[in-house]
Amino acid sequence: MSTQPLISVVIPCYNAEQFVKQTIDSIINQTYTNLEIILIDDGSTDSTLKILNECSLNDSRIRVYRNPENRKLIYTLSKGIELAAGEYIARMDADDTCTADRIQTQLNYLLDHPEVDACSTGYNVINFKGKILTTKFPKAINSATLKFISMFSTPINHGALLAKSNVMKENKYDKKYLHSEDYELFSRLLLNGYKMTNLNKSLYNYRKNLNSVSNVFEQIQIRTHIGISLRNLLQYFGEQPDEMIHKIMVHRLDFKPERVQVIEALNKLAIYKKEFLEKESCTAEERREIEDFMIEQQMDILIQSFKYSKPVDKLKLIPLLFNYRKIFYSKRGYNYLRSKIEKVEWL
């Protein structure tokens, strides 16, 4: 394989006129230059297509396509992957940006670790003006840890993905999992033996947007997330927890939990961790990462359960919070709690 392989950067675009030029510029100005930049306008009703065409006039690496009508993200992503000619495929969202060395850094890692099929990175959360609000480092680095994480949540950042082209072409996004297509695909890959990693660097800038999928389609995303997690648990452990216990475990609550349910969810999580470590040959570093993830997951269970419970049940949960006080005092727990309460500046 050439040390300068072609990388296809797939950017779906829908009514992205406000930021798409910044997004494209951040790819055009990458230190790694052997790129094809695939821009797909998904039936935009604003000036997005005009901006894409103007950008293509100034850079021969840009290829512009258009869906005659809005076909949504999964269709457009799949189309971009089919069109990609590169040995690797990079993802990018049309309102985000990335550092100039993002692709070179990720490619260097994949070339140095040929057993790894895909990698992502940490990210900065930016506001509409591009100001960095906070930095989000990955939950874990190692593939075995990400496999465990994928039982409950998305293991890597979708927008910052760089993957082997054949992996993406042979494993399609599943249109049944609308607005959680990334979680479904990445967890499926990990459970089927593919290797993934996160680079512990913030090379991507995710723009906080009131019109983002997680805001506009939150309820659909919650339902599909729950379904994917249940599927993963069944595939790996051969059983699924009670529906309400599971919702507590993945902190997707739509009911008022009772103390006994919270305790059962925490115990079930601990059982899954024990069984996973017994089945997998984890290194000491992977075990440490799993313990760190457990701290965050336990904190989310406790915090969300306390938030949504009835006043009388809040009183009953206080002793439980006290019993788990060590996780809140830990360095990982303290940093995670602080990240949860940071002020968000939208503008």
Order of alpha helices (4+ residues) and beta strands (2+ residues): beta-alpha-beta-alpha-beta-alpha-beta-beta-alpha-beta-beta-alpha-beta-alpha-alpha-beta-alpha-alpha-alpha-alpha-alpha-alpha-alpha-alpha
